[in-house]
């Protein structure tokens, strides 16, 4: 096949932005793009190589397209800026929202075309890191007048690497074709296709293994959830039983106390019988107020406040110490 592939049409304009990493890789704002990670000087070459690769693969019956978001596994990260940059908060220079895929038989392989990097000794010059070998008289004059230092950074090399990886979730398979000299990658397209075709059975086995492992993990997770739910149910039942028992004992204690106090009140009433009518009426009013505060000695009234363990579980009282209806 010849001509411009659909994934490359219009891509250059999206990559030609003034957003770069500290070490020179392009960072386009648009993320639904072909998976190409290069510096600006290599953009045209990389898109031409990607176009030739896609046409070559489709010419042999292997469709190339962007994958549906969320359907395929995570794209393996690129490590382009050196091991010292691989920290918890490290982010790649750029990564697409959807993988670039080639479908070989029933297997989807992800494709990433990127510019490799290598450690280079650089000198800090007016906000930029310039390779030592590229320092000119203007740089040296700036260095002589300002604070500067040397360090080693991983910079783009001008050589491309093609990475193919298994796009299915839970599958680890990857192969790379690295240029030793700029421009040699297109001569290896036939090898790329052969490796992909030969790797289909291996990747299919890995996919099946990942499927079985995912099913087993799902089974274990469901069993764990059921165990947690059973333990929580038993905890709530036990707590509801204990709270219900404590509440019932508290009701009995209050009723017994109220009964003793009622005997005390009756003794007062008997002794008040000999008082003047006005004093007796005032004392009787105070006794009624006291009885109302204590709730009386009606056992049925006291017992009606009790909640059985089953009542507590149904109403959500049991197992929740912070409930405003804990019945106490």
Secondary structure, 3 states (H helix, E strand, C coil): CCCCCCCCCCHHHHHCCCCECCCCEECCCCCCCCCEECEHHHHHHHHHHHHHHHHHHHHCCCCEEECCCCCCCCCCCCCCCCHHHCCCCCCCCCCCCCCEEEEECCEEEEEEEEEEEEEEEEEEECCEEEEHHHCCHHHHHHHHHCCCCEEEEEEEEEEEEEEEEECCCCCCCEEEEECCCCCCHHHHHHHHHHHHHHHHHHHHHHHHHHHHHHHHHHHHHHHHHHHHHHHHHHHHHHHHHHHHHHHHHHHHHHHHHHHHHHHHHHHHHHHHCCCCHHHHHHHHHHHHHHHHHHCCCCHHHHHCCCCCHHHHHHHCCCCCCCCCCCCC
